[in-house]
Amino acid sequence: MRVGTVREIKNHEYRVGLTPESVCELVAHGHEVWVEKGAGLGIGASDEAYAKQGATLIETAAEVFAGCEMIVKVKEPQAAERAMLRAGQILFTYLHLAPDPEQTADLVKSGVTAIAYETVTGPGGQLPLLKPMSQVAGRMSIQAGATALEKAHGGRGVLLGGVPGVMPGKVAVIGGGVVGFNAAQMAVGLGADVTILDRNPDVLERLGIHFEARAKTRFSSTANLAESVAEADLVIGAVLIPGAAAPKLVSRAMLKTMKTGAVLVDVAIDQGGCFETSHPTTHADPTFVVDGVVHYCVANMPGAVARTSTYALNNVTLPHALAIANLGWQAALKADPHLAAGLNVHAGHVTFEAVATELGYDYISTDRLLR
């Protein structure tokens, strides 16, 4: 199969779909890999590094899209990229379709077979292709929140860890999954006063055992959530419903109870956000203020640490990309039901139920397509 990767064009997105090492693996399996010139510069991978591993360097993204059977990316295709997709082509990348009707409509219209990293499953309902970026985003959320809390960035002027004789900042983490766990780890490490909220008793027990007295756990009822948000200097939104839009857990009314200069970091923003007042921002202009509360809502947080993120992502995406290239998408999905869960759009149909429900499309199951 001819597999292509292009330079990401989303604002301040420096990751790349394939590393030179991933190219080497694909070539070793007999595939041809086209790489847009300059695609890897954001992670310090030169064109020469790709060529050394057997890649064919291509001048433009348009040529890569036109000539390749499968496109491997990082972020969802932007409008200019969606216009280059075609029927029968395979797109393997993050999509986050539920809060993005324009992208969904374009993918349906194109006839492309779109497999989303974020809905590929693993044993026990895990999301292994989302996990490394969730780990990165969770850890970054505390860095971003700590910076936004500085007075020069519009915050309260609170140091999360405090100093001897001065109380530490209060951090509320909404959601105890991968993002929330990693955010709590970082906040605890800084010496902050950390509370993690979740509705799953098993998750709360696991977090309590891990953190012991270093972080508090609390059941995420409406009343408990409202109280925790009101008391917090920094709130991390770390809620995920796989493939679906994030629930709006923090309302505008709750926002009005918060301290002036407090900070919200909405890690769920790529699924629409879990704060009512959220809207996507970029690394170039990451924050905005509503009712005196600073909002950080960058939709591609891991792009800021592109080298770490790209290698972590390729570690988990490459085996699936190889399977698709080796077998073709249909045989690969038939052989692996976890990979089949990643199919979101095929030949003009929405094949992921949560997306179809959210955006009003007729749903056609992947099982039906693979019969």
Steps between C-alpha positions, in 0.01 A plus 500: 500500500613855439476683834540876538551753776490877475602805698228586751343840434291554812614802704829423679472129429851358471434126530519272197309184413805284429851520647800391293508183708136428411582554134778243536250242633251561220770479233634179656154350452508582129300822501580830330495810721462855370590782737435868430824694519541667839232286666728390783685823572279571802640194677856552377472237224663625180403405147833318483403288801183390321682433174757289685217275622360453151240776471426674173505876561215688333482875442138568599220360713273502194729251327506276808120503528463435126749215485453299821250232589526572874572831673638482855468827694477628855223760511167502323528611137447872459262634234772530234610143570147361498456642150784271385354176637335259258272199496676175585790671676584407861549773759658396829519781756326667793156623389282603801192523279217537753553874564605571138209486254693672219780245503253213521303631203815537292623150583159352416494690171854393407426127516817441702548212745586687822639309798530707818780444749282608789238226461730203439453283807709259703436226755263605775366797305828691502583758234866419430551749215356781707682407819850641428359837392272500803806440716679792335196730517433412864854584600507813286170621647669573831789683332254704297278566801793602719615748236149640452474552878790745486387860529671599177281249317173616660494259792465542875873504560500165682795260512350151495749355747494799734806566720564443871246707691270549197227254401535318163259553215188286477461281191176323407533227237168398344535143377728227629596335170834523323496881467382555856747252649795661321383851589469400864847345497653825378298718740588276796864514398490878514355488851152626413184421698337254256144364482400249231130461417349199324169311500646149486560353847763261362694791349479694826627196692789450260598868521472496879729200527755654262514851643426413864502831693670697222170564319134488601228319306138611485186362336403730214142588594368836384528647849852367560616618161359849555671528840835375369493737203415798720793428733760425231775720365541263204240265350601230250224367274598139428172335401466264203212310344669305216409644162222721639481865594620575852227578757482863616569442867603849613220746429514876459329525840782301661752725329352801679583341837871470419776732618606780270814387320434129552585280199314233305694262273261312273685191377170371357481789253577280198171323581314829547614582854354425842456863611196687368711808427777321309592550138814373322816711513847461351856498628537844339215643711428237768278677754194718535310635801132455588358645823851559628603135451789416266420221249776295335339298219774403254372210291841352414694536824747217426611684186704731722727209598502357152801271519388320815143483373583374151716214620248404768223504240692303237573230756130416510379594150770328293383141562152592378632694199708194409197272532293722271782525245577127513143372480289784363249679721222242473712197588682693772171602663356148467811360669499751786171614657690759704623666180151464351371721782705781347299517178298824513416572134497279191380567145256772597370336817559574868605175668545614860171509689579786740596726208191407301278567800666831585494638145180345363637249249364157424725249673642201315693258719852391413389138539245550224764646268742213564254215432 
